[in-house]
């Protein structure tokens, strides 16, 4: 009989422990769902902006009408080139305009050092754009301690 009394006295304790466990689990689930609901409401209420709207508007500085001779194996070739300098800083574009003769000279110096075979290869434009960006960046760093050049875009290239 003493064993039955001991088991009966433990039964309310076990029921209370189970109820407490359920209450804690229910409270935790309620708190988690409230947090998720708040995140969902915040996400729905703020409209998504396109990625381009998060970035500053670029400013372009066109460089037109570069005509130069290019060495070939058997004869002289001609290259006509137009490009644009892209920057996200309008102030830097104004600085670039002040150094336009230096920039044009740097473009002619770099491109005229190439030969016809190199310039007429397929896929040369991305490589040439990267080389121009690096070269113009170095020149502007030497002249003005800043370059402001974010990208070089070749807008026209004709070689014959």
Secondary structure, 3 states (H helix, E strand, C coil): CHHHHHHHHHHHHHHHHHHHHHHHHHHHHHHHHHHHHHHHHHHHHCCCCCHHHHCCCCEEEEEEEEEEEEECCCCEEEEEEEEEEEECCHHHHHHHHHCHHHHHHHHHHHHHCCEHHHHCCCCHHHHHHHHHHHHHHHHHHHHHCCCCCCEEEEEEEEEC
